[in-house]
């Protein structure tokens, strides 16, 4: 899996915990044919997907984008482990404009109203240590 080459140490630890939570990790599968998708988590079955080729095409800093995608998707892993519910981050700040635009774009491709889950994922994607804490808290 090529994306492993780009992960930071905390990104690798997150991925290790995703595997321990019995998620099947995939790279560049069918849903990645949509060039705007960087990653996804599904349940059931427990699947964690990284679209490395899309990230490489769409990002100027591939390493940063791969790690941020792993962190973002790991938030969804924690949500799945929490009975498919939001984490409920205390006192969440508003998203900056760039993340808000990305949030709105990602909701276009979802079938259900996943606003709260995606909001949390965008909110926490810059805080890998917090996400690691939540994955451990809710998955084990």
Secondary structure, 3 states (H helix, E strand, C coil): CHHHHHCCHHHHHHHHHHHHCCCEEEECCHHHHCCCCCEEEECCCCEEEECHHHHHHHCCCHHHHHHHHHHHHHHHHHHHHCCCCCCCCCCCCCCCHHHHHHHHHHHHCCCCCCHHHHHHHHHHCCCHHHHHHHHHHHHC
